[in-house]
Amino acid sequence: MPTTDVSPAALAAAVLDRADRLAACSEEPGRLTRRFAPPALAAAGDLVLGWMGDAGMTARRDAIGNVVGRWEPPGGAAASTLLLGSHLDTVRDAGRYDGMLGVLVALACVERLRDAPFAVEVFGFADEEGVRYGTAYLGSSVVAGTFDRDALGRRDADGVAMADAIAAFGGDPAALDGARRDREDLLGYVEVHIEQGPVLEAEDLPVGVVTGIAGQNRAEVTFAGVPGHAGTVPMALRRDALVAAAELVTAVEARATDGLVATVGELRVEPGASNVIPARARLSVDVRHLDDAAREAAVADLRERARAIASSRGLDVAWTAVQATGAVACSPALMTELEAAVADAGARVVRLPSGAGHDAAVMSNLGDIAMLFVRCAGGISHNPAEAVTAQDVAVAIDVTSRVLDRLGR
């Protein structure tokens, strides 16, 4: 057997303690917010680098600030490598397990390893959520070789260009292309993640095997009208950007049918005064579906709807595509290994799709991927109430360790 006799239960307790310590690394007092590249993310990465070193791994940061640890089997360099991991950034006012649990479970599995015929690399990606620059998967896209260098010119809400943020974080914008992971020695990528949904809790199961990840489009839509006095401009003569934005929000909700989900999560209004007719309204549009054709059709419909709304109200509109990620199927071979490991651990096997995006979707550009979902209380995520149990985390560690064992054999 390639693992030590350290119990999954003992390691699960350590995982939860480490999650608490990571949650203390925040940009905001009183709540967990950790965007791409601020000091809070650097502090979280320093903790993970220390734990990787304690586990006997060679640990480093790459050109964009991803934390990377590599474990080599005793006796020399391995000819093949299995990748594990997830992300270390968060949404605003976040829970402490989305992303971090996958990094910490991967680390716990390495701490159990005694021997294996392959190396293991653990990634703590620096950006998956896309909160700071509006485009997700910055960390994994560098590793997978899909990073869009045009994104380096994007600016955050404070006007800081992404290239400058990377440099201030200790990274190297000029070296991003060279940070791509060579695929030749890879066995695949396996990611553990909280489910972020209620299925496993309803099924009374600790873990589930993911079948695929929904495709996703993100866009920024800007309506531009004419400001005016709220008391003197007749309603019929107004060119109100916010009313147009509200009409599009309703259209986005109405378009979400037959497995498609669509969300407006951000809305900014200028000039933002109670007695001034809004001159400009910017909103985000997020569209997801497991079927790429259905998703792309919905995006096209909503873009045309935005144009029609603007035309009817005498406004200008700009639709800017921010991100487009196709749906990804998990590897049947790795899914089989995960299912066998779940059964060996004494749990009933259930398959379920992921409506949320994950780094695994981007890492599929390098090779086979698989994901294991862990039950979360109430299906709640992106929320401070996010919660998992030590028992379920122990099962996740046990299952992932068994996958390493099965791949080793």
Secondary structure, DSSP 8 states (H G I E B T S, - for coil): --B-S--HHHHHHHHHHHHHHHHT--SBTTB----SSSHHHHHHHHHHHHHHHHTT-EEEE-TT--EEEEE--TTS--S-EEEEEEE----TT--S-TTHHHHHHHHHHHHHBS--SSEEEEEEES-SS-TTTS---HHHHHHHT---GGGGG-B-TT--BHHHHHHHTT--GGGTGGG----TTEEEEEEEEE--SSHHHHHT-SEEEEEEE-EEEEEEEEEE----BTTTS-GGG---HHHHHHHHHHHHHHH--TT-EEE---EEEES--TTB---EEEEEEEEEESSHHHHHHHHHHHHHHHHHHHHHHT-EEEEEEEEEE--EE--HHHHHHHHHHHHHTT----EEEE-S--HHHHHTTTS-EEEEEE--GGG--SSTT----HHHHHHHHHHHHHHHHHHH-
